[in-house]
Amino acid sequence: MRIDELARAAEARGFESLFVPEHTHIPASRRSRWPGGADLPKEYWHTVDPFVALTAAAAATTTLRVGTGICLLTERDPLVTAKAVASLDLLSNGRAELGIGAGWNAEEMENHGTAFKTRFAVMSERAQAMKTLWTEEEPEFHGQFVDFDKVWSFPKPVQKPHPPILIGGESIHTLRRVVRFGDGWFPRARGGFDAAANVDRLRAAADEAQRDMGTLSISVFGAPADAAALNAYRAAGIRRAVLALPSADADTLLPMLDRYAALL
């Protein structure tokens, strides 16, 4: 199903947002094991570019927020990506969300020049450089992995100070990154997700960093289409539950959207 048609169908049913994944390519070697199981689904190497897709989704809608779930910053130039995100935010009238992650496929990121052992440091530094590009008139950045003198980078995002940065992962290290430079946490629901306990985990990390918990959101990726689980998320103060859709035709997806919409 075309993403512009999917976006219109989602908005018509009252959904708040639509997120898409990213893989620039998948190495044929299959050296890195897929965390989801033995065989990597074919859709992993048939993804469209997320920012092209989200622009199409935004152009077909008026209220639906559009985001990456997730953008692999380990495989992206921060100057180019900052412009892509800001352009999407401008053309969508401030509806862009940037979910980011480091990735799990070592060969994939190595093809982009990122060493697996440095992936989290690369992701973090590129995200912080992008924030500088979005918020300063003549930004400059000097780090280990990103280094540029004063530049002009436009457009600036419509959302101020910038589109929300949602950081994927579940470890304590992820939580510390969220409170250090993120706007939200984007954990996966795979294997179960104790809403109250995980909200407490984020609150403890925020308290440790003296960050106001009220400035942070939680979006659960791959949440179950289950009313009891979603009610528990809501009661714990979780802002968003992202439900999964397969790569399929409209005859498959529209009934799924109808079933999901009943949970709203």
MOBELMO-V88536 format. One line per field, one symbol per residue. phi: phi as a letter, one per 40 degrees, with the letter a starting at -180 (. if undefined). Layout:
# MOBELMO-V88536
phi: ???
This chain:
# MOBELMO-V88536
phi: .ccccccccccccgccabbbcaacabdccfccccccicbccdccbbccccccccccccccbbbccbacbbccccbbcccccdccccccccccggbcbbcbacgbccccccccgbcdcbdcccdcccccccccccbbcbcaabbcbbaacdbbbbcccccbcaddbbbchbccccdccdccacbabbcccdggacdccccccccccccccfbcdccbbbbccgcccbccccccccccgccabcccbccacccccccccccccccc
